[in-house]
């Protein structure tokens, strides 16, 4: 799913975690706020997660480390804080 550059606002819905067949999420360059939902860790087929250039805050959830098929994650250009979850170093 690619909805980049659409001027979307609001938060990334936790219900996205129910879309277990997704292999790519691209929501870059919108006006999204809130945090990356922990439910993203349920997307076991996900290979690419692009959430760059929004207004996201909080930290990258440790559940992202459960995405064993993850190849790329781009989170730049947000207001994220904290450290990179240790779980990501084991993918």
N, C-alpha and C positions, 0 to 999 in steps of 0.2 A: 504494500500500500504506500503510495507516494502522494502526500498532500502538501508538499513544500511550496513556499512562496504563494500562499493563499490568504494571508491576513487572518488566519484563524486565531481566536482568542479563547480564554478559559483554560481549563486544565486537561491533561491527558487522562481520559476516563479509565478507571480501574477495570471496567468491563472489557477493555482491550485484551486482558489476560485470557479471555474466553476464545479468542481467535487463534487457536493453537496451530493452525496450518500456515500461519504467516511465516515467510522467510525473510521479509524485509519490512521495516518500518522507517519511513522517511517523513518526518514532520518538521524539518529544518526551515529556518527563516520565516517563522510565523510570529505571533504575539502570545504564545502559550505561557502560562504561569503555573505556580504550584510545583509539586515535585514529580519526579519520575516514579510512577506507582510500582510498588513491590510486586504486583501481579504480573509485571512483565517477565518475571522469572518463570512463569508457567508456559511461556511460548517456546517450547522445547525445540521447535524447528527453526527458530530465528537465527539468521546468519548475519544480518546487518541491522544495526540500530543507530539511526541518525536523528538526533534531537538538538542539533546545533542551532545557535542564533535565535534563541527565544528568550523568555524571561524566567526560565526554570530556576528553582531554588532548592535548598536542602542538599542532601548528598545522594550519590549514586547508590541505590539499594543493593545490599549484599546479595539479594536474590538473582541479580544479573549474573552472578557466578555460577548459577545452575544452568545457564544456557550453553551447553556443551558444543553446540554447532556454531556459536558466535565467532565470526571472523573479524568484523569491524564494529567499533562503537565510537561515535563522534558526539561529544558533549560540549564542545567549545562554544564560547560566546554566550554563556548563561551566567547566572549568579549562584552556581553550585559551590558548596563548601565541603569541608571534611577531607578525608583521605580516599584514595582509590581502594575499593574493597579488596581485601586479600584474596577473596575467592576468584577474582579476575586473573590473578597471576597463575592460577592452576588450570586454565582453559587450554 
